[in-house]
Amino acid sequence: MKKVFPAIVILIALSLLGIIVLQVSWLSNLWQVQQQKIQYKVERAGVSVMEQLSKESSVIPFSHLQQSSPLQLTPDGLSVAIQPPLSISQRYTLSEISDKLKDAFNKEGLKDLHFEFGITSNSDEWVVEMSSRDFETGWADTVHNKQCYIPVIPANVTSMGNEVPYEHLLILIPDFNTQVWQSLIWMIGGSVLFTIIIIAAFYLTIKTMLNQQKLNKIKSDFINNMTHEFKTPLATISLAIDALRNDKVQRDAEKQLYFSSVIKEENKKMNRHVETILQAALMDRQELKLKSVPLHVHKILEHVVDHFALQLEEKKGELILQLNAKNDLVNADEIHFTNLINNLVDNAIKYSKDSGLQIKITTHSSARYLILQVEDNGIGMSKETVKRIFEKFYRAHTGNLHNVKGFGLGMSYVKTVIDAHNAKIKVDSTLGKGSIFTIEMLLSKNEEEF
């Protein structure tokens, strides 16, 4: 797995990089195609408007009689004169031409395209007779704006064979490149969105693989711890059974009672281990069910002191109670809350120094909360351990010696119980000096005399 994981990361990274490069290349090509497409549609729309204007710009011929002499009335005496057509600015208003262009653009699918326009005179010199508001200022900027020239050719000018100067329809597309990008906004947005999704999938894949590696390590540690925890009582039970088979022990009732009690005690220890593992499975399935009742925390703390009296005596340590809370009534599950306190005290004893252990349990109360602190002067924890203390199966490293027993489930159970009671827990620890666990719980609304 160690060799495969880097290869998978490299392959996925290269694939992601290739996708991004292809996306950029595709967008670049799409932008160029869209530029040509919009320009082509603008020209088509302009030609369409030009054709409409041309129909009414026809050169109108008319005849009148010119006599070379008073007595000659022949066809040779007739001549044809051409009446100059009205200019576009004389026949249409600015808004009418604007509407024609808008209609033409709509038909070409350019409804949102911003444009300016102008009409030149039909003289040899280009003179803009009429134009939209920002046409003249935009026409000078050929870098950012796109220009389009369309001559308005009268419909019958060729049939007359006369040279007539044409008017021109000038179309200007301001900020052409910007408008091209805006027309591609949905495609760009979709491309970016799917790229982000791919990156997110890549991130989740790597994270899942890292978590899997972490879980494999935790599983291995758990199996090793479980093996050790079960081998010790099994070995003790085996030795006690062998001793019971001894003839001298069988004749001594006191020794039989002693070895029987050893077997029973070790059996209880194994049962506790089994219960711990089953309890972890229940927490994993989120099947922790509470039977909340009003509890006096001070009474539970006094029972905890009695429970750990022998262990503290072996460690030559002491447990100090400072019950300062005026109100110690909370709604909690008695069994789980008691186990929570037991786990905190047991943890303090396990990770204590060789001598001089001191555990201090303090309570305070405010208007709404009970604050309970479990403080010890043990070996303390590093910042990394503090961050991970409530992770399932996590155990703080104490060197190569297996001097701290357990499965790494105690503090995970504590956090689960705290969350189930809608309480809060905070950990402060200094390596080599000790730790403080602070619990904050809502006080019960039950009105009782304390």
GICOR-V755035 format. One line per field, one symbol per residue. phi: phi as a letter, one per 40 degrees, with the letter a starting at -180 (. if undefined). A space follows every 50 residues. Layout:
phi: ???
This chain:
phi: .cccdcccccccccccccccccccccccccccccdccccccccccccccc cccccbbccccabacbccacccbbdcccbbbbcccccccccbcccccccc ccccccccgbdcccabaabcccbcccbccaacdbccccccccccbbbbbb cccdcbccccgbcbcccbcbbbbcfdcccccccbdccccccccccccccc ccccccccccccccccccccccccccdccccccccccccccccccccccc cbcccccccccccccccccccccccccccccccccfbcbcbcbcbccccc ccccccccdccccccfbabbbbccccbbcbcacccccccdcdcccccccd cbccagcbbbbbbbbbcbbbbbbbbbbccgbccccdcbdcccgcbccbgc cccbchbgbdcccdcccdcccfbbbbbbabdgbhbbbbbbbccccccbcb
